[in-house]
């Protein structure tokens, strides 16, 4: 069963997105980092997984 995680913008700290992690990704214990569009910044920024 996939695990739901929240992504937070690195520059403005707004929690914009949610996504899922597979069992394999959870076992690796690495934090997810994706480049997503931030509405507040109006540009693509790095979004990191939070607790």
PDB file of N, CA, C and O in Angstrom:
ATOM      1  N   UNK A   1       0.839  -1.181   0.000  1.00  0.00           N
ATOM      2  CA  UNK A   1       0.000   0.000   0.000  1.00  0.00           C
ATOM      3  C   UNK A   1       0.883   1.243   0.000  1.00  0.00           C
ATOM      4  O   UNK A   1       1.790   1.334   0.827  1.00  0.00           O
ATOM      5  N   UNK A   2       0.654   2.207  -0.898  1.00  0.00           N
ATOM      6  CA  UNK A   2       1.481   3.409  -0.958  1.00  0.00           C
ATOM      7  C   UNK A   2       1.320   4.283   0.292  1.00  0.00           C
ATOM      8  O   UNK A   2       0.267   4.303   0.930  1.00  0.00           O
ATOM      9  N   UNK A   3       2.353   4.972   0.603  1.00  0.00           N
ATOM     10  CA  UNK A   3       2.389   5.856   1.770  1.00  0.00           C
ATOM     11  C   UNK A   3       2.259   7.303   1.284  1.00  0.00           C
ATOM     12  O   UNK A   3       3.021   7.726   0.414  1.00  0.00           O
ATOM     13  N   UNK A   4       1.317   8.061   1.825  1.00  0.00           N
ATOM     14  CA  UNK A   4       1.086   9.441   1.392  1.00  0.00           C
ATOM     15  C   UNK A   4       2.031  10.374   2.145  1.00  0.00           C
ATOM     16  O   UNK A   4       2.139  10.301   3.369  1.00  0.00           O
ATOM     17  N   UNK A   5       2.724  11.261   1.401  1.00  0.00           N
ATOM     18  CA  UNK A   5       3.623  12.249   1.995  1.00  0.00           C
ATOM     19  C   UNK A   5       3.253  13.639   1.487  1.00  0.00           C
ATOM     20  O   UNK A   5       2.676  13.782   0.410  1.00  0.00           O
ATOM     21  N   UNK A   6       3.589  14.657   2.270  1.00  0.00           N
ATOM     22  CA  UNK A   6       3.325  16.044   1.916  1.00  0.00           C
ATOM     23  C   UNK A   6       4.614  16.698   1.464  1.00  0.00           C
ATOM     24  O   UNK A   6       5.675  16.451   2.038  1.00  0.00           O
ATOM     25  N   UNK A   7       4.530  17.535   0.434  1.00  0.00           N
ATOM     26  CA  UNK A   7       5.697  18.251  -0.073  1.00  0.00           C
ATOM     27  C   UNK A   7       5.600  19.719   0.288  1.00  0.00           C
ATOM     28  O   UNK A   7       4.540  20.334   0.164  1.00  0.00           O
ATOM     29  N   UNK A   8       6.720  20.277   0.736  1.00  0.00           N
ATOM     30  CA  UNK A   8       6.776  21.676   1.155  1.00  0.00           C
ATOM     31  C   UNK A   8       7.780  22.430   0.290  1.00  0.00           C
ATOM     32  O   UNK A   8       8.872  21.932   0.014  1.00  0.00           O
ATOM     33  N   UNK A   9       7.403  23.631  -0.134  1.00  0.00           N
ATOM     34  CA  UNK A   9       8.279  24.466  -0.951  1.00  0.00           C
ATOM     35  C   UNK A   9       9.492  24.885  -0.123  1.00  0.00           C
ATOM     36  O   UNK A   9       9.358  25.282   1.035  1.00  0.00           O
ATOM     37  N   UNK A  10      10.662  24.794  -0.722  1.00  0.00           N
ATOM     38  CA  UNK A  10      11.896  25.120  -0.015  1.00  0.00           C
ATOM     39  C   UNK A  10      12.040  26.625   0.211  1.00  0.00           C
ATOM     40  O   UNK A  10      12.588  27.038   1.234  1.00  0.00           O
ATOM     41  N   UNK A  11      11.563  27.450  -0.716  1.00  0.00           N
ATOM     42  CA  UNK A  11      11.779  28.886  -0.604  1.00  0.00           C
ATOM     43  C   UNK A  11      10.719  29.602   0.234  1.00  0.00           C
ATOM     44  O   UNK A  11      11.063  30.499   1.004  1.00  0.00           O
ATOM     45  N   UNK A  12       9.440  29.234   0.107  1.00  0.00           N
ATOM     46  CA  UNK A  12       8.394  29.961   0.831  1.00  0.00           C
ATOM     47  C   UNK A  12       7.764  29.136   1.950  1.00  0.00           C
ATOM     48  O   UNK A  12       6.948  29.667   2.703  1.00  0.00           O
ATOM     49  N   UNK A  13       8.112  27.866   2.083  1.00  0.00           N
ATOM     50  CA  UNK A  13       7.646  26.961   3.139  1.00  0.00           C
ATOM     51  C   UNK A  13       6.141  26.704   3.084  1.00  0.00           C
ATOM     52  O   UNK A  13       5.539  26.380   4.108  1.00  0.00           O
ATOM     53  N   UNK A  14       5.527  26.840   1.924  1.00  0.00           N
ATOM     54  CA  UNK A  14       4.107  26.523   1.776  1.00  0.00           C
ATOM     55  C   UNK A  14       3.963  25.050   1.395  1.00  0.00           C
ATOM     56  O   UNK A  14       4.722  24.540   0.571  1.00  0.00           O
ATOM     57  N   UNK A  15       2.999  24.380   1.989  1.00  0.00           N
ATOM     58  CA  UNK A  15       2.758  22.962   1.716  1.00  0.00           C
ATOM     59  C   UNK A  15       1.745  22.856   0.581  1.00  0.00           C
ATOM     60  O   UNK A  15       0.538  22.935   0.806  1.00  0.00           O
ATOM     61  N   UNK A  16       2.243  22.679  -0.630  1.00  0.00           N
ATOM     62  CA  UNK A  16       1.411  22.741  -1.822  1.00  0.00           C
ATOM     63  C   UNK A  16       0.927  21.399  -2.331  1.00  0.00           C
ATOM     64  O   UNK A  16      -0.182  21.318  -2.860  1.00  0.00           O
ATOM     65  N   UNK A  17       1.705  20.356  -2.192  1.00  0.00           N
ATOM     66  CA  UNK A  17       1.432  19.092  -2.870  1.00  0.00           C
ATOM     67  C   UNK A  17       1.467  17.903  -1.922  1.00  0.00           C
ATOM     68  O   UNK A  17       2.120  17.935  -0.880  1.00  0.00           O
ATOM     69  N   UNK A  18       0.744  16.848  -2.311  1.00  0.00           N
ATOM     70  CA  UNK A  18       0.867  15.548  -1.671  1.00  0.00           C
ATOM     71  C   UNK A  18       1.175  14.535  -2.763  1.00  0.00           C
ATOM     72  O   UNK A  18       0.769  14.703  -3.913  1.00  0.00           O
ATOM     73  N   UNK A  19       1.890  13.493  -2.399  1.00  0.00           N
ATOM     74  CA  UNK A  19       2.243  12.440  -3.338  1.00  0.00           C
ATOM     75  C   UNK A  19       2.379  11.136  -2.568  1.00  0.00           C
ATOM     76  O   UNK A  19       2.223  11.110  -1.347  1.00  0.00           O
ATOM     77  N   UNK A  20       2.665  10.071  -3.270  1.00  0.00           N
ATOM     78  CA  UNK A  20       2.800   8.769  -2.610  1.00  0.00           C
ATOM     79  C   UNK A  20       4.214   8.231  -2.779  1.00  0.00           C
ATOM     80  O   UNK A  20       4.910   8.547  -3.744  1.00  0.00           O
ATOM     81  N   UNK A  21       4.617   7.414  -1.822  1.00  0.00           N
ATOM     82  CA  UNK A  21       5.898   6.723  -1.883  1.00  0.00           C
ATOM     83  C   UNK A  21       5.619   5.227  -1.888  1.00  0.00           C
ATOM     84  O   UNK A  21       4.716   4.750  -1.200  1.00  0.00           O
ATOM     85  N   UNK A  22       6.397   4.498  -2.663  1.00  0.00           N
ATOM     86  CA  UNK A  22       6.255   3.050  -2.700  1.00  0.00           C
ATOM     87  C   UNK A  22       6.995   2.417  -1.518  1.00  0.00           C
ATOM     88  O   UNK A  22       7.763   3.079  -0.819  1.00  0.00           O
ATOM     89  N   UNK A  23       6.753   1.158  -1.319  1.00  0.00           N
ATOM     90  CA  UNK A  23       7.394   0.432  -0.223  1.00  0.00           C
ATOM     91  C   UNK A  23       8.914   0.442  -0.381  1.00  0.00           C
ATOM     92  O   UNK A  23       9.646   0.546   0.604  1.00  0.00           O
ATOM     93  N   UNK A  24       9.383   0.333  -1.624  1.00  0.00           N
ATOM     94  CA  UNK A  24      10.821   0.341  -1.895  1.00  0.00           C
ATOM     95  C   UNK A  24      11.439   1.688  -1.511  1.00  0.00           C
ATOM     96  O   UNK A  24      12.525   1.734  -0.933  1.00  0.00           O
ATOM     97  N   UNK A  25      10.749   2.776  -1.832  1.00  0.00           N
ATOM     98  CA  UNK A  25      11.257   4.117  -1.511  1.00  0.00           C
ATOM     99  C   UNK A  25      11.275   4.353  -0.005  1.00  0.00           C
ATOM    100  O   UNK A  25      12.157   5.046   0.501  1.00  0.00           O
ATOM    101  N   UNK A  26      10.315   3.785   0.712  1.00  0.00           N
ATOM    102  CA  UNK A  26      10.258   3.935   2.170  1.00  0.00           C
ATOM    103  C   UNK A  26      11.431   3.208   2.815  1.00  0.00           C
ATOM    104  O   UNK A  26      12.012   3.708   3.778  1.00  0.00           O
ATOM    105  N   UNK A  27      11.783   2.040   2.301  1.00  0.00           N
ATOM    106  CA  UNK A  27      12.882   1.252   2.860  1.00  0.00           C
ATOM    107  C   UNK A  27      14.231   1.926   2.648  1.00  0.00           C
ATOM    108  O   UNK A  27      15.145   1.736   3.450  1.00  0.00           O
ATOM    109  N   UNK A  28      14.372   2.709   1.585  1.00  0.00           N
ATOM    110  CA  UNK A  28      15.637   3.410   1.328  1.00  0.00           C
ATOM    111  C   UNK A  28      15.869   4.553   2.312  1.00  0.00           C
ATOM    112  O   UNK A  28      17.007   4.979   2.512  1.00  0.00           O
ATOM    113  N   UNK A  29      14.800   5.048   2.922  1.00  0.00           N
ATOM    114  CA  UNK A  29      14.849   6.115   3.930  1.00  0.00           C
ATOM    115  C   UNK A  29      15.451   7.414   3.415  1.00  0.00           C
ATOM    116  O   UNK A  29      16.144   8.118   4.150  1.00  0.00           O
ATOM    117  N   UNK A  30      15.191   7.728   2.168  1.00  0.00           N
ATOM    118  CA  UNK A  30      15.630   9.002   1.609  1.00  0.00           C
ATOM    119  C   UNK A  30      14.431   9.929   1.505  1.00  0.00           C
ATOM    120  O   UNK A  30      13.319   9.487   1.215  1.00  0.00           O
ATOM    121  N   UNK A  31      14.659  11.209   1.743  1.00  0.00           N
ATOM    122  CA  UNK A  31      13.581  12.189   1.617  1.00  0.00           C
ATOM    123  C   UNK A  31      13.368  12.513   0.150  1.00  0.00           C
ATOM    124  O   UNK A  31      14.322  12.674  -0.612  1.00  0.00           O
ATOM    125  N   UNK A  32      12.133  12.603  -0.226  1.00  0.00           N
ATOM    126  CA  UNK A  32      11.760  12.856  -1.602  1.00  0.00           C
ATOM    127  C   UNK A  32      11.944  14.338  -1.930  1.00  0.00           C
ATOM    128  O   UNK A  32      11.560  15.200  -1.140  1.00  0.00           O
ATOM    129  N   UNK A  33      12.527  14.635  -3.088  1.00  0.00           N
ATOM    130  CA  UNK A  33      12.710  16.004  -3.566  1.00  0.00           C
ATOM    131  C   UNK A  33      12.240  16.073  -5.005  1.00  0.00           C
ATOM    132  O   UNK A  33      12.728  15.330  -5.857  1.00  0.00           O
ATOM    133  N   UNK A  34      11.296  16.961  -5.284  1.00  0.00           N
ATOM    134  CA  UNK A  34      10.777  17.133  -6.630  1.00  0.00           C
ATOM    135  C   UNK A  34      10.753  18.604  -6.991  1.00  0.00           C
ATOM    136  O   UNK A  34      10.586  19.461  -6.123  1.00  0.00           O
ATOM    137  N   UNK A  35      10.917  18.892  -8.257  1.00  0.00           N
ATOM    138  CA  UNK A  35      10.822  20.261  -8.729  1.00  0.00           C
ATOM    139  C   UNK A  35       9.385  20.480  -9.199  1.00  0.00           C
ATOM    140  O   UNK A  35       8.963  19.919 -10.210  1.00  0.00           O
ATOM    141  N   UNK A  36       8.634  21.303  -8.457  1.00  0.00           N
ATOM    142  CA  UNK A  36       7.220  21.532  -8.735  1.00  0.00           C
ATOM    143  C   UNK A  36       6.964  23.041  -8.842  1.00  0.00           C
ATOM    144  O   UNK A  36       7.803  23.854  -8.454  1.00  0.00           O
ATOM    145  N   UNK A  37       5.795  23.395  -9.373  1.00  0.00           N
ATOM    146  CA  UNK A  37       5.423  24.792  -9.525  1.00  0.00           C
ATOM    147  C   UNK A  37       4.862  25.329  -8.210  1.00  0.00           C
ATOM    148  O   UNK A  37       3.980  24.709  -7.617  1.00  0.00           O
ATOM    149  N   UNK A  38       5.358  26.465  -7.755  1.00  0.00           N
ATOM    150  CA  UNK A  38       4.890  27.119  -6.543  1.00  0.00           C
ATOM    151  C   UNK A  38       4.021  28.306  -6.944  1.00  0.00           C
ATOM    152  O   UNK A  38       4.478  29.203  -7.652  1.00  0.00           O
ATOM    153  N   UNK A  39       2.768  28.310  -6.492  1.00  0.00           N
ATOM    154  CA  UNK A  39       1.836  29.381  -6.849  1.00  0.00           C
ATOM    155  C   UNK A  39       2.250  30.718  -6.249  1.00  0.00           C
ATOM    156  O   UNK A  39       2.098  31.760  -6.887  1.00  0.00           O
ATOM    157  N   UNK A  40       2.767  30.692  -5.038  1.00  0.00           N
ATOM    158  CA  UNK A  40       3.165  31.936  -4.363  1.00  0.00           C
ATOM    159  C   UNK A  40       4.379  32.579  -5.041  1.00  0.00           C
ATOM    160  O   UNK A  40       4.411  33.792  -5.245  1.00  0.00           O
ATOM    161  N   UNK A  41       5.366  31.766  -5.385  1.00  0.00           N
ATOM    162  CA  UNK A  41       6.586  32.257  -6.038  1.00  0.00           C
ATOM    163  C   UNK A  41       6.397  32.471  -7.539  1.00  0.00           C
ATOM    164  O   UNK A  41       7.144  33.225  -8.161  1.00  0.00           O
ATOM    165  N   UNK A  42       5.398  31.806  -8.116  1.00  0.00           N
ATOM    166  CA  UNK A  42       5.126  31.847  -9.559  1.00  0.00           C
ATOM    167  C   UNK A  42       6.294  31.346 -10.392  1.00  0.00           C
ATOM    168  O   UNK A  42       6.612  31.905 -11.442  1.00  0.00           O
ATOM    169  N   UNK A  43       6.924  30.289  -9.912  1.00  0.00           N
ATOM    170  CA  UNK A  43       8.011  29.652 -10.650  1.00  0.00           C
ATOM    171  C   UNK A  43       8.200  28.239 -10.108  1.00  0.00           C
ATOM    172  O   UNK A  43       7.630  27.878  -9.079  1.00  0.00           O
ATOM    173  N   UNK A  44       9.000  27.449 -10.805  1.00  0.00           N
ATOM    174  CA  UNK A  44       9.306  26.095 -10.365  1.00  0.00           C
ATOM    175  C   UNK A  44      10.399  26.140  -9.306  1.00  0.00           C
ATOM    176  O   UNK A  44      11.447  26.754  -9.502  1.00  0.00           O
ATOM    177  N   UNK A  45      10.138  25.481  -8.180  1.00  0.00           N
ATOM    178  CA  UNK A  45      11.101  25.424  -7.080  1.00  0.00           C
ATOM    179  C   UNK A  45      11.198  23.992  -6.577  1.00  0.00           C
ATOM    180  O   UNK A  45      10.398  23.136  -6.953  1.00  0.00           O
ATOM    181  N   UNK A  46      12.182  23.740  -5.727  1.00  0.00           N
ATOM    182  CA  UNK A  46      12.361  22.429  -5.119  1.00  0.00           C
ATOM    183  C   UNK A  46      11.343  22.269  -3.987  1.00  0.00           C
ATOM    184  O   UNK A  46      11.189  23.150  -3.140  1.00  0.00           O
ATOM    185  N   UNK A  47      10.660  21.139  -3.993  1.00  0.00           N
ATOM    186  CA  UNK A  47       9.723  20.801  -2.926  1.00  0.00           C
ATOM    187  C   UNK A  47      10.247  19.540  -2.242  1.00  0.00           C
ATOM    188  O   UNK A  47      10.535  18.542  -2.904  1.00  0.00           O
ATOM    189  N   UNK A  48      10.371  19.590  -0.904  1.00  0.00           N
ATOM    190  CA  UNK A  48      10.904  18.466  -0.139  1.00  0.00           C
ATOM    191  C   UNK A  48       9.826  17.816   0.707  1.00  0.00           C
ATOM    192  O   UNK A  48       8.855  18.450   1.119  1.00  0.00           O
ATOM    193  N   UNK A  49      10.028  16.543   0.950  1.00  0.00           N
ATOM    194  CA  UNK A  49       9.113  15.786   1.800  1.00  0.00           C
ATOM    195  C   UNK A  49       9.258  16.249   3.247  1.00  0.00           C
ATOM    196  O   UNK A  49      10.363  16.504   3.725  1.00  0.00           O
ATOM    197  N   UNK A  50       8.116  16.354   3.935  1.00  0.00           N
ATOM    198  CA  UNK A  50       8.142  16.707   5.357  1.00  0.00           C
ATOM    199  C   UNK A  50       7.531  15.559   6.153  1.00  0.00           C
ATOM    200  O   UNK A  50       6.966  14.632   5.572  1.00  0.00           O
ATOM    201  N   UNK A  51       7.639  15.617   7.464  1.00  0.00           N
ATOM    202  CA  UNK A  51       7.095  14.569   8.326  1.00  0.00           C
ATOM    203  C   UNK A  51       5.590  14.577   8.311  1.00  0.00           C
ATOM    204  O   UNK A  51       4.961  13.759   8.983  1.00  0.00           O
TER     205      UNK A  51
END
